[in-house]
């Protein structure tokens, strides 16, 4: 039996679905049960969580093995002389929330402008 399975409840006699409910002892969880969706009566206990925990541990160990391998070097990006020289990457660019300025030209600029007097930061 699993949550969502449809059956006829032995307690109330109605067609219902099984619902997973937690058994609590104060604020601590004691276990899980399957209950009737109509009358909330206990139908069955759920499977032991220890078997599920071992399955999860095996999945984590395989993931750990995958991630522990040496990282492969990615592609190297080489800069070329054809690159645009954007104002946002220039040493003279002053960023401000309301206004972007070029201190070399003393005027407002767009950060994506192409600058002939570009000096990299």
N, C-alpha and C positions, 0 to 999 in steps of 0.2 A: 504494500500500500504506500501511496505517496500523496503529497498535497495536491489538490485539484482533481483527484479521482472521484468519480460519481458513483454513489451507492445508495442503498436503502438503509436508513439508520435503524439499528436494532433497538434503540431506546425510544425514539419518537415515532418511527414507522414512516417518515417522510423521505422523499427522494432528496438527497443533499449532496454536497461536496465535502471532501475532507479538507480541514484547515489546520495548518501548523500553529500550535500554541506553545508558549513557554510556561513551564511550571516554575513558580517563584517561591522562595522561602524568605520572606522579608524583601531585601534588596538583592539577594543572590539568586542566580538562575540554577535550578536543580536539574532540569532536563527539558526535553521537548516531547510533545505528544501530538497525535492526530485527533482532531475533534470534529464533531458534526457542525456544519455551518448553520443549522436551524436551532438546535437545542444546546449546543456547546458541550455535549457529553463526550467523555473520552472514548475513542474507538480503539486506538492502538498506540503503542510506544514507537517512537522513531528509532532508526538504526543508530548504533553506537557511533559517537562522534570521533572515537579514536581511530577507526578505520578510515574515516574521511581525512583526518589529520595526517595519517601516514601517506595517503595519496597526494595531499598538498605538499608535504615535505619532499616527496620524490619529484614533483614538478618544480619546486624551488631549486633542488639540487641540479636538475638538468639545465635550468635557467642560469644558475651560478656557473656551471661549466661553460656555457655558451659565452657569458660575459667575461670570464676570466682569461680567455684567449688574448693573445697579443693584438692590440689594435692595429689595423692595417692603416698605412699612411694614405691619406686622401690625396686628391689631385692638388698639385701646386699651382697657384695662380701667379703668373708672372706679369708684372706691370710693363706696359709698352709705352712708347713715346706718343702713341695715338690717343692716349687717354684724355678725357676732358678734365679740365682743372676747375672743379666746382668751387664756388665761393665758400661753401660750408666747410671745406677742407683746408682753407687758406688761413695763414697765421694772422692776417689782417681782419678777419671776419669776427664781428662782435654780435653774439646772439642775444636776443631780448624777447620776452613774450609778445610785445607789441610792435617791435621794430627790429629789423636786422640791418646792421650798418657795416660798411667797409671803412676802416680807419685810415687806409691809405688814400682813398679818393674822397673821404668825408661826405659820403652820400648813402642813401638807403639802397639796399640790394636784395635780390631774391637769393636764397641759399643755393638754388640750382643754377644760377648764372654761371657762364663760362668766363673766366677772368684771364686776361693776357699778362697781368703782373702777379701771377699766382706764385705763392711760396707755401710749400707743404708745412703743416703743423708739426 
